[in-house]
Amino acid sequence: MLPQLVDVQVRQVRAGADVIRIEARTRDGVARACPGCGRSSSWVHSRYVRHVADEAVGGRPVMIDLSVRRLYCENPACSKATFVEQVTGLTERYQRRTPGLRRVVEAVAVALAGSAGARLLAVLHHVLSWASVLNCLMRIALPERDAPRVAGIDEFALLRGHRYATIIMNAETGQRIDVLPDRKVTTVSAWLRDHPGVRVVCRDGAGSFAQATLEADPAIVQVMDRWHLWHGLVEATLKDVTAHSSCWGKFGPPLVEGKRAQNTRDRWRQVHELLDQGVGLLECSRRLGLALNTVKRYARHTEPDRLMRTPTYRPGLVDPYRGYLRERREQDPAVPVTRLLAEIRARGYGGSANLLVRYINSGRVEADHAVMSPRRVTGLLTTHPDRLDEDQHRLRDQLSETCAEMTVLAAEIQSFARLLIPAEGDAAELTDWIARTRAADLPFLHAFATGLERDRAAVDAAVTLPWHNGRTEGANTKVKLIKRQLYGRAGHRLLRQLILLN
């Protein structure tokens, strides 16, 4: 039952209500190795009693009162005149817990740390303060890991928008290598110079990591993470889809016409008249009294309707009765709203008359799709065709055929998705893709293509090499859990310890 007591003589066991106490004694005549020189000795200097806590038995903590020998070292050249014998599996130098209990405490400390770890240990019948748990955590030796050949580098927020740290992973095995206290170029480049074995760096689009890698060693191959490439494409697609709301809006609620729409058309006309006369963007901003970014937004679009936005509606109380309302209005276009209200109330409608009036006046009764937002359209265009059902396929085809730009956009999304499966000739295909994109009237996709050209070497490596930063992104997800577990109050040393041990 207690294999750790095999090498000692058990004198007495007292099972109390709160604790089990075991009195034991080490055996005489057994030689022990000196921790200084390794030479064995059985020459007794004296004895004393050590009080060692062990794992709980039967729901009660175990305390071992162990009489141990202090031995002389028989090696005259040894720096230690005397030493205390250690029993394998029972005692360790300077420890008041058995190795078994130490492993339990360390496992809890790594998983929970601080106060949460102390509370769990109390349930396991071991009373420790949060400070003791942290001390046990910080005494754990970090594993020695060589510099990876392929490193994944990513940042995570300590205080969002203000302070960040950097995690470095082995992109091949997923091992955590190090955690740096910030994301500065000097810090990252110094780490890379100290670890010359790194030959490939997987990163996101952060310019600081690109600059740090270049400063450390220009020969290191930089690989842009493919998830970030796809995410950038989706964001650009959302903006272009939003700009073409007037094209695909017939599949959702109609565009709202009114004073605001007329003002948008008038401003677009004023901006483009000045631009046609050779007036610069900044001068347009001054003459029209508009912000420079607003003028840029109007100048970017070739038609004023692309600045319009289809209204997005949340499902409401009237939606379950939309089919009935449409049928009644087709039968009798002049049917009063009061009569419709009475009829749907008989069917279970519990909303107000004002809600029904707004629903009818907004055109939601006649719309083919009651709710259609730019984000939903973007989702249909960027989802793999194999994951769409028959109705979604049909709707996606209808959306992509609403105008020439939407057709090009849908086709280029599929072409770019194929590039994200690394292959040897994808770099040349990417060049063709950028050329086709620039020829289309898709300004936000132009900006995305410009970003690709700015970091072209890393993007080419992403579409031709198998490395990626997925494991680093996964570790960052775990880091968020650790930070919340510590209530955001952990310093770099403690946070680094937890990240590298988890």
VONU-145693 format. One record per residue (C-alpha): residue number from 1; residue in three letters; x, y, z. Coordinates in steps of 0.5 Angstrom, whole numbers. Each point is the difference from the previous one (the first is absolute). Example, Ala and Ser with C-alpha at 12.3 -4.5 7.8 and 13.67 -1.06 7.14 Angstrom:
BEGIN
[atom 1; ala; [25; -9; 16]]
[atom 2; ser; [2; 7; -2]]
//
This chain:
BEGIN
[atom 1; met; [0; 0; 0]]
[atom 2; leu; [6; 5; 2]]
[atom 3; pro; [6; -2; -5]]
[atom 4; gln; [4; 6; 2]]
[atom 5; leu; [0; -3; 7]]
[atom 6; val; [4; -6; -2]]
[atom 7; asp; [7; 2; 1]]
[atom 8; val; [-2; 2; 7]]
[atom 9; gln; [-2; -3; 7]]
[atom 10; val; [-7; 2; 2]]
[atom 11; arg; [0; 1; 7]]
[atom 12; gln; [-8; 2; 2]]
[atom 13; val; [-6; 2; -4]]
[atom 14; arg; [-5; 5; 3]]
[atom 15; ala; [-6; 1; -4]]
[atom 16; gly; [-4; 6; 3]]
[atom 17; ala; [-6; 3; -2]]
[atom 18; asp; [4; 6; -4]]
[atom 19; val; [6; -3; -1]]
[atom 20; ile; [4; -7; -1]]
[atom 21; arg; [7; 1; 3]]
[atom 22; ile; [5; -5; -1]]
[atom 23; glu; [7; -1; 4]]
[atom 24; ala; [5; -3; -4]]
[atom 25; arg; [8; -1; 0]]
[atom 26; thr; [5; -1; -5]]
[atom 27; arg; [4; -7; 0]]
[atom 28; asp; [7; 0; 4]]
[atom 29; gly; [6; -2; -4]]
[atom 30; val; [-3; 2; -7]]
[atom 31; ala; [5; 4; -4]]
[atom 32; arg; [-2; 6; -3]]
[atom 33; ala; [3; 4; -6]]
[atom 34; cys; [3; 7; 2]]
[atom 35; pro; [-3; 6; -4]]
[atom 36; gly; [6; 3; -1]]
[atom 37; cys; [5; -5; -3]]
[atom 38; gly; [-5; -6; -1]]
[atom 39; arg; [4; -5; 5]]
[atom 40; ser; [-4; -4; 4]]
[atom 41; ser; [1; 0; 8]]
[atom 42; ser; [-3; -3; 6]]
[atom 43; trp; [4; 4; 5]]
[atom 44; val; [-6; 3; 5]]
[atom 45; his; [1; 7; 3]]
[atom 46; ser; [-7; 0; 3]]
[atom 47; arg; [-7; 0; -1]]
[atom 48; tyr; [-6; 4; 0]]
[atom 49; val; [-8; 0; -2]]
[atom 50; arg; [-2; 3; -6]]
[atom 51; his; [-8; 1; -1]]
[atom 52; val; [-2; -1; -7]]
[atom 53; ala; [-7; 0; -3]]
[atom 54; asp; [-2; -5; -5]]
[atom 55; glu; [-6; -1; -4]]
[atom 56; ala; [-7; -1; 3]]
[atom 57; val; [-3; -7; 2]]
[atom 58; gly; [-7; -1; 1]]
[atom 59; gly; [-2; 7; 0]]
[atom 60; arg; [5; 2; 5]]
[atom 61; pro; [7; 3; -1]]
[atom 62; val; [6; -4; 2]]
[atom 63; met; [6; 3; 4]]
[atom 64; ile; [6; -5; 1]]
[atom 65; asp; [5; 2; 6]]
[atom 66; leu; [6; -3; -3]]
[atom 67; ser; [7; -1; 4]]
[atom 68; val; [6; 1; -5]]
[atom 69; arg; [7; -1; 1]]
[atom 70; arg; [5; 6; -1]]
[atom 71; leu; [7; -4; -3]]
[atom 72; tyr; [7; 2; -1]]
[atom 73; cys; [3; 0; -7]]
[atom 74; glu; [6; -4; 0]]
[atom 75; asn; [3; 4; -6]]
[atom 76; pro; [5; 4; 3]]
[atom 77; ala; [0; 5; -6]]
[atom 78; cys; [-8; 1; 0]]
[atom 79; ser; [-2; 6; 2]]
[atom 80; lys; [-6; -3; 4]]
[atom 81; ala; [2; -2; 7]]
[atom 82; thr; [-6; -3; 1]]
[atom 83; phe; [-7; -1; -3]]
[atom 84; val; [-7; -3; 1]]
[atom 85; glu; [-2; -6; -3]]
[atom 86; gln; [-6; 0; -5]]
[atom 87; val; [-5; -6; -1]]
[atom 88; thr; [-2; -1; -7]]
[atom 89; gly; [-7; 2; -1]]
[atom 90; leu; [-1; 2; 7]]
[atom 91; thr; [4; 6; 1]]
[atom 92; glu; [4; 6; -4]]
[atom 93; arg; [5; 5; 2]]
[atom 94; tyr; [-3; 6; 3]]
[atom 95; gln; [-7; -2; -1]]
[atom 96; arg; [-6; -2; 5]]
[atom 97; arg; [-4; -4; -5]]
[atom 98; thr; [1; -6; -3]]
[atom 99; pro; [2; -1; -7]]
[atom 100; gly; [-8; -2; -1]]
[atom 101; leu; [-3; 5; 3]]
[atom 102; arg; [5; 5; -3]]
[atom 103; arg; [-2; -2; -7]]
[atom 104; val; [-8; 1; 2]]
[atom 105; val; [2; 7; 2]]
[atom 106; glu; [3; 2; -6]]
[atom 107; ala; [-5; -3; -4]]
[atom 108; val; [-5; 4; 3]]
[atom 109; ala; [4; 6; 0]]
[atom 110; val; [1; -1; -8]]
[atom 111; ala; [-7; 0; -1]]
[atom 112; leu; [-3; 5; 5]]
[atom 113; ala; [6; 4; 3]]
[atom 114; gly; [-2; 4; 6]]
[atom 115; ser; [-6; 1; 4]]
[atom 116; ala; [-4; -5; -5]]
[atom 117; gly; [6; -5; 1]]
[atom 118; ala; [0; 0; 8]]
[atom 119; arg; [-8; -1; 0]]
[atom 120; leu; [1; -6; -4]]
[atom 121; leu; [5; -3; 5]]
[atom 122; ala; [-4; 1; 6]]
[atom 123; val; [-5; -4; -4]]
[atom 124; leu; [5; -5; 0]]
[atom 125; his; [2; 0; 7]]
[atom 126; his; [6; 5; -1]]
[atom 127; val; [0; 7; 3]]
[atom 128; leu; [5; 4; -3]]
[atom 129; ser; [-1; 8; -1]]
[atom 130; trp; [0; 3; -7]]
[atom 131; ala; [7; 3; 1]]
[atom 132; ser; [3; -7; 1]]
[atom 133; val; [-4; -3; -6]]
[atom 134; leu; [4; 6; -4]]
[atom 135; asn; [6; -2; 3]]
[atom 136; cys; [0; -7; -2]]
[atom 137; leu; [-2; 2; -7]]
[atom 138; met; [6; 4; -1]]
[atom 139; arg; [5; -5; 3]]
[atom 140; ile; [-2; -5; -6]]
[atom 141; ala; [5; 0; -5]]
[atom 142; leu; [-2; 2; -7]]
[atom 143; pro; [2; -6; -5]]
[atom 144; glu; [6; 1; -4]]
[atom 145; arg; [-2; 1; -7]]
[atom 146; asp; [5; 2; -6]]
[atom 147; ala; [-1; 5; -5]]
[atom 148; pro; [-5; -2; -5]]
[atom 149; arg; [1; 0; -8]]
[atom 150; val; [-7; 2; -1]]
[atom 151; ala; [-2; 5; 5]]
[atom 152; gly; [-7; 3; 1]]
[atom 153; ile; [0; 7; 3]]
[atom 154; asp; [-7; 4; 2]]
[atom 155; glu; [-2; 5; 5]]
[atom 156; phe; [-5; 0; 5]]
[atom 157; ala; [-3; 6; 4]]
[atom 158; leu; [2; 1; 7]]
[atom 159; leu; [-4; 7; 0]]
[atom 160; arg; [-4; 1; -6]]
[atom 161; gly; [3; 6; -4]]
[atom 162; his; [5; 1; 5]]
[atom 163; arg; [5; -6; 1]]
[atom 164; tyr; [1; -6; -3]]
[atom 165; ala; [5; -6; 0]]
[atom 166; thr; [2; -5; -5]]
[atom 167; ile; [0; -8; 0]]
[atom 168; ile; [5; -4; -4]]
[atom 169; met; [-2; -7; -2]]
[atom 170; asn; [3; -6; -3]]
[atom 171; ala; [-4; 0; -7]]
[atom 172; glu; [1; -7; -1]]
[atom 173; thr; [-1; -3; 7]]
[atom 174; gly; [-5; 5; 3]]
[atom 175; gln; [5; 0; 6]]
[atom 176; arg; [0; 7; 4]]
[atom 177; ile; [7; 3; -1]]
[atom 178; asp; [0; 7; 4]]
[atom 179; val; [-4; 6; 2]]
[atom 180; leu; [3; 7; -1]]
[atom 181; pro; [-2; 5; 4]]
[atom 182; asp; [-2; 5; -6]]
[atom 183; arg; [-1; 0; -7]]
[atom 184; lys; [6; 5; -2]]
[atom 185; val; [4; -1; -6]]
[atom 186; thr; [6; 0; 4]]
[atom 187; thr; [-2; -5; 5]]
[atom 188; val; [-2; -5; -5]]
[atom 189; ser; [6; 1; -5]]
[atom 190; ala; [4; -1; 7]]
[atom 191; trp; [-3; -7; 1]]
[atom 192; leu; [1; -2; -7]]
[atom 193; arg; [7; 2; 0]]
[atom 194; asp; [1; -4; 6]]
[atom 195; his; [-3; -6; -3]]
[atom 196; pro; [3; -1; -7]]
[atom 197; gly; [-3; -7; -1]]
[atom 198; val; [-6; 4; -2]]
[atom 199; arg; [-1; -1; -8]]
[atom 200; val; [-7; 2; -1]]
[atom 201; val; [-5; 5; 3]]
[atom 202; cys; [-7; -1; 0]]
[atom 203; arg; [-4; 7; 2]]
[atom 204; asp; [-6; 4; -2]]
[atom 205; gly; [0; 6; -3]]
[atom 206; ala; [3; 4; 5]]
[atom 207; gly; [6; 5; -3]]
[atom 208; ser; [4; 0; 7]]
[atom 209; phe; [1; -8; -1]]
[atom 210; ala; [2; 1; -7]]
[atom 211; gln; [5; 5; 2]]
[atom 212; ala; [3; -4; 6]]
[atom 213; thr; [1; -6; -4]]
[atom 214; leu; [3; 4; -6]]
[atom 215; glu; [5; 3; 5]]
[atom 216; ala; [2; -6; 4]]
[atom 217; asp; [1; -4; -7]]
[atom 218; pro; [-2; 2; -7]]
[atom 219; ala; [1; -7; -2]]
[atom 220; ile; [-6; -3; 5]]
[atom 221; val; [-6; -2; -5]]
[atom 222; gln; [-6; 4; 3]]
[atom 223; val; [-7; -3; -1]]
[atom 224; met; [-6; 4; 0]]
[atom 225; asp; [-6; -4; 4]]
[atom 226; arg; [-5; -3; -5]]
[atom 227; trp; [-6; 2; 5]]
[atom 228; his; [2; 7; 0]]
[atom 229; leu; [0; 0; -8]]
[atom 230; trp; [-7; -3; 0]]
[atom 231; his; [-3; 5; 6]]
[atom 232; gly; [3; 6; -4]]
[atom 233; leu; [-3; -2; -6]]
[atom 234; val; [-7; -1; 3]]
[atom 235; glu; [0; 7; 3]]
[atom 236; ala; [2; 3; -7]]
[atom 237; thr; [-6; -4; -2]]
[atom 238; leu; [-5; 2; 5]]
[atom 239; lys; [2; 7; -2]]
[atom 240; asp; [-1; -1; -7]]
[atom 241; val; [-6; -4; 1]]
[atom 242; thr; [-3; 6; 4]]
[atom 243; ala; [2; 5; -6]]
[atom 244; his; [-5; -4; -4]]
[atom 245; ser; [-6; 0; 4]]
[atom 246; ser; [-4; 3; -6]]
[atom 247; cys; [2; -6; -4]]
[atom 248; trp; [-2; -6; 4]]
[atom 249; gly; [-5; 4; 5]]
[atom 250; lys; [-6; -3; -5]]
[atom 251; phe; [1; -6; 4]]
[atom 252; gly; [-1; 3; 7]]
[atom 253; pro; [-3; 6; 2]]
[atom 254; pro; [-1; 6; -5]]
[atom 255; leu; [5; 6; 1]]
[atom 256; val; [-3; 6; 4]]
[atom 257; glu; [-2; 6; -4]]
[atom 258; gly; [0; 6; 4]]
[atom 259; lys; [4; 7; 1]]
[atom 260; arg; [6; -4; 3]]
[atom 261; ala; [0; -4; -7]]
[atom 262; gln; [-1; 7; -4]]
[atom 263; asn; [6; 3; 4]]
[atom 264; thr; [5; -6; -1]]
[atom 265; arg; [-2; 1; -8]]
[atom 266; asp; [1; 8; 1]]
[atom 267; arg; [7; -1; 3]]
[atom 268; trp; [3; -5; -4]]
[atom 269; arg; [-2; 4; -6]]
[atom 270; gln; [3; 6; 3]]
[atom 271; val; [7; -4; 1]]
[atom 272; his; [0; -3; -7]]
[atom 273; glu; [-1; 7; -3]]
[atom 274; leu; [6; 3; 4]]
[atom 275; leu; [4; -6; -2]]
[atom 276; asp; [-1; 0; -7]]
[atom 277; gln; [2; 7; 0]]
[atom 278; gly; [7; -2; 3]]
[atom 279; val; [-1; 2; 7]]
[atom 280; gly; [3; -4; 5]]
[atom 281; leu; [-3; -4; 6]]
[atom 282; leu; [3; 5; 5]]
[atom 283; glu; [-3; 6; -4]]
[atom 284; cys; [-7; -4; -1]]
[atom 285; ser; [0; -1; 8]]
[atom 286; arg; [1; 8; 1]]
[atom 287; arg; [-5; 2; -5]]
[atom 288; leu; [-5; -5; 2]]
[atom 289; gly; [1; 1; 7]]
[atom 290; leu; [0; -8; 1]]
[atom 291; ala; [6; -4; 3]]
[atom 292; leu; [5; -3; -4]]
[atom 293; asn; [-2; -7; 1]]
[atom 294; thr; [-7; 1; -2]]
[atom 295; val; [3; 3; -6]]
[atom 296; lys; [4; -6; -2]]
[atom 297; arg; [-6; -4; 2]]
[atom 298; tyr; [-4; 4; -5]]
[atom 299; ala; [5; 0; -6]]
[atom 300; arg; [2; -8; 1]]
[atom 301; his; [-7; -1; -3]]
[atom 302; thr; [-2; 0; -7]]
[atom 303; glu; [-8; 1; 1]]
[atom 304; pro; [-3; 3; 6]]
[atom 305; asp; [-5; -6; 1]]
[atom 306; arg; [6; -4; 2]]
[atom 307; leu; [0; 5; 6]]
[atom 308; met; [-7; -2; 2]]
[atom 309; arg; [-1; -6; 5]]
[atom 310; thr; [-6; -5; 1]]
[atom 311; pro; [-3; 0; 6]]
[atom 312; thr; [1; -6; 5]]
[atom 313; tyr; [-5; -2; 4]]
[atom 314; arg; [0; -5; 6]]
[atom 315; pro; [-6; -5; 0]]
[atom 316; gly; [-6; 3; 3]]
[atom 317; leu; [-7; -2; 3]]
[atom 318; val; [-3; 1; -7]]
[atom 319; asp; [5; -5; -4]]
[atom 320; pro; [-4; -6; 2]]
[atom 321; tyr; [-6; 3; -4]]
[atom 322; arg; [3; 3; -6]]
[atom 323; gly; [-2; -5; -5]]
[atom 324; tyr; [-7; 1; 2]]
[atom 325; leu; [0; 7; 0]]
[atom 326; arg; [3; 0; -7]]
[atom 327; glu; [-5; -5; -2]]
[atom 328; arg; [-6; 5; 2]]
[atom 329; arg; [3; 6; -3]]
[atom 330; glu; [1; -3; -7]]
[atom 331; gln; [-8; -2; 1]]
[atom 332; asp; [-2; 7; 2]]
[atom 333; pro; [6; 5; -1]]
[atom 334; ala; [-5; 5; 4]]
[atom 335; val; [-1; -4; 6]]
[atom 336; pro; [0; 5; 6]]
[atom 337; val; [6; -2; 5]]
[atom 338; thr; [-5; 0; 6]]
[atom 339; arg; [-3; -6; -3]]
[atom 340; leu; [6; -3; -1]]
[atom 341; leu; [2; 1; 7]]
[atom 342; ala; [-7; -3; 2]]
[atom 343; glu; [2; -6; -4]]
[atom 344; ile; [7; -2; 2]]
[atom 345; arg; [-2; 1; 7]]
[atom 346; ala; [-5; -5; -1]]
[atom 347; arg; [5; -4; -2]]
[atom 348; gly; [5; 1; 6]]
[atom 349; tyr; [3; 7; -1]]
[atom 350; gly; [2; 3; 6]]
[atom 351; gly; [3; 7; -2]]
[atom 352; ser; [-2; 7; -1]]
[atom 353; ala; [-4; 3; -6]]
[atom 354; asn; [6; 5; -1]]
[atom 355; leu; [5; -6; -1]]
[atom 356; leu; [-4; -3; -5]]
[atom 357; val; [-1; 7; -4]]
[atom 358; arg; [8; 1; 0]]
[atom 359; tyr; [1; -7; -2]]
[atom 360; ile; [-5; 1; -6]]
[atom 361; asn; [3; 7; -2]]
[atom 362; ser; [7; -3; 0]]
[atom 363; gly; [-2; -5; -5]]
[atom 364; arg; [2; -6; 4]]
[atom 365; val; [-7; -3; -2]]
[atom 366; glu; [2; 0; -8]]
[atom 367; ala; [7; -1; 1]]
[atom 368; asp; [3; -7; -3]]
[atom 369; his; [4; -1; 6]]
[atom 370; ala; [-2; 3; 7]]
[atom 371; val; [7; 1; 2]]
[atom 372; met; [6; 1; -4]]
[atom 373; ser; [7; 3; 3]]
[atom 374; pro; [6; 2; -4]]
[atom 375; arg; [4; -5; 5]]
[atom 376; arg; [-5; -6; -2]]
[atom 377; val; [1; 2; -7]]
[atom 378; thr; [8; 0; 1]]
[atom 379; gly; [-1; -7; 4]]
[atom 380; leu; [-4; -3; -6]]
[atom 381; leu; [6; 2; -5]]
[atom 382; thr; [6; -2; 5]]
[atom 383; thr; [-3; -7; 2]]
[atom 384; his; [2; -6; -3]]
[atom 385; pro; [-5; -2; -5]]
[atom 386; asp; [0; -7; 3]]
[atom 387; arg; [-3; 3; 6]]
[atom 388; leu; [-6; 3; -3]]
[atom 389; asp; [-6; -3; -1]]
[atom 390; glu; [-4; 0; -6]]
[atom 391; asp; [-4; 6; 2]]
[atom 392; gln; [6; 4; 2]]
[atom 393; his; [4; -2; -7]]
[atom 394; arg; [-6; 3; -3]]
[atom 395; leu; [0; 6; 4]]
[atom 396; arg; [7; 1; -1]]
[atom 397; asp; [0; -1; -8]]
[atom 398; gln; [-6; 6; 0]]
[atom 399; leu; [5; 4; 4]]
[atom 400; ser; [6; -1; -4]]
[atom 401; glu; [-4; 2; -6]]
[atom 402; thr; [-3; 6; 2]]
[atom 403; cys; [5; 5; -3]]
[atom 404; ala; [7; -1; -4]]
[atom 405; glu; [4; 2; 6]]
[atom 406; met; [-3; -5; 5]]
[atom 407; thr; [1; -6; -6]]
[atom 408; val; [7; 2; 0]]
[atom 409; leu; [0; 0; 8]]
[atom 410; ala; [-3; -7; 1]]
[atom 411; ala; [5; -3; -5]]
[atom 412; glu; [6; 4; 3]]
[atom 413; ile; [-1; -3; 7]]
[atom 414; gln; [-1; -7; -3]]
[atom 415; ser; [7; 1; -4]]
[atom 416; phe; [3; 3; 7]]
[atom 417; ala; [-2; -6; 4]]
[atom 418; arg; [3; -5; -5]]
[atom 419; leu; [7; 4; 1]]
[atom 420; leu; [-1; -1; 8]]
[atom 421; ile; [2; -8; -1]]
[atom 422; pro; [8; 1; -1]]
[atom 423; ala; [2; -2; -7]]
[atom 424; glu; [7; 1; -4]]
[atom 425; gly; [-3; 4; -5]]
[atom 426; asp; [-5; 4; 4]]
[atom 427; ala; [5; 7; 0]]
[atom 428; ala; [-1; 1; -7]]
[atom 429; glu; [-8; -2; 1]]
[atom 430; leu; [0; 6; 5]]
[atom 431; thr; [3; 5; -5]]
[atom 432; asp; [-5; -2; -5]]
[atom 433; trp; [-5; 1; 6]]
[atom 434; ile; [2; 7; 2]]
[atom 435; ala; [0; 2; -7]]
[atom 436; arg; [-7; -2; -1]]
[atom 437; thr; [-2; 3; 6]]
[atom 438; arg; [3; 7; -2]]
[atom 439; ala; [-4; 0; -6]]
[atom 440; ala; [-7; -1; 3]]
[atom 441; asp; [-4; 6; 3]]
[atom 442; leu; [1; -3; 7]]
[atom 443; pro; [4; 6; 4]]
[atom 444; phe; [0; -4; 7]]
[atom 445; leu; [3; -6; -4]]
[atom 446; his; [5; 4; -3]]
[atom 447; ala; [2; 2; 7]]
[atom 448; phe; [1; -7; 2]]
[atom 449; ala; [4; -1; -6]]
[atom 450; thr; [5; 6; 2]]
[atom 451; gly; [1; -3; 7]]
[atom 452; leu; [2; -7; -3]]
[atom 453; glu; [5; 4; -5]]
[atom 454; arg; [3; 3; 6]]
[atom 455; asp; [2; -6; 3]]
[atom 456; arg; [0; -5; -6]]
[atom 457; ala; [6; -4; 2]]
[atom 458; ala; [-4; -2; 6]]
[atom 459; val; [-6; -1; -3]]
[atom 460; asp; [3; -4; -6]]
[atom 461; ala; [3; -5; 6]]
[atom 462; ala; [-7; -1; 3]]
[atom 463; val; [-3; -2; -7]]
[atom 464; thr; [6; -5; -2]]
[atom 465; leu; [3; -3; 7]]
[atom 466; pro; [-4; -4; 5]]
[atom 467; trp; [2; 4; 6]]
[atom 468; his; [-6; 4; 4]]
[atom 469; asn; [-1; 3; 6]]
[atom 470; gly; [-6; -4; 3]]
[atom 471; arg; [3; -3; 6]]
[atom 472; thr; [3; 7; 2]]
[atom 473; glu; [-7; 3; -1]]
[atom 474; gly; [-3; -6; 4]]
[atom 475; ala; [5; 1; 6]]
[atom 476; asn; [-2; 8; 0]]
[atom 477; thr; [-8; -3; 1]]
[atom 478; lys; [3; -4; 6]]
[atom 479; val; [4; 7; 3]]
[atom 480; lys; [-7; 3; 0]]
[atom 481; leu; [-2; -5; 5]]
[atom 482; ile; [6; 1; 4]]
[atom 483; lys; [-1; 7; 0]]
[atom 484; arg; [-7; 0; 2]]
[atom 485; gln; [2; -5; 6]]
[atom 486; leu; [5; 5; 3]]
[atom 487; tyr; [-5; 5; -1]]
[atom 488; gly; [5; 4; -4]]
[atom 489; arg; [5; 1; 6]]
[atom 490; ala; [5; -4; -2]]
[atom 491; gly; [7; 3; -1]]
[atom 492; his; [4; -3; -6]]
[atom 493; arg; [4; -5; 4]]
[atom 494; leu; [-6; -3; 3]]
[atom 495; leu; [-4; 0; -7]]
[atom 496; arg; [7; -3; -4]]
[atom 497; gln; [0; -6; 5]]
[atom 498; leu; [-7; -1; -1]]
[atom 499; ile; [0; 0; -7]]
[atom 500; leu; [6; -4; -1]]
[atom 501; leu; [-2; -6; 5]]
[atom 502; asn; [-7; 0; -3]]
//
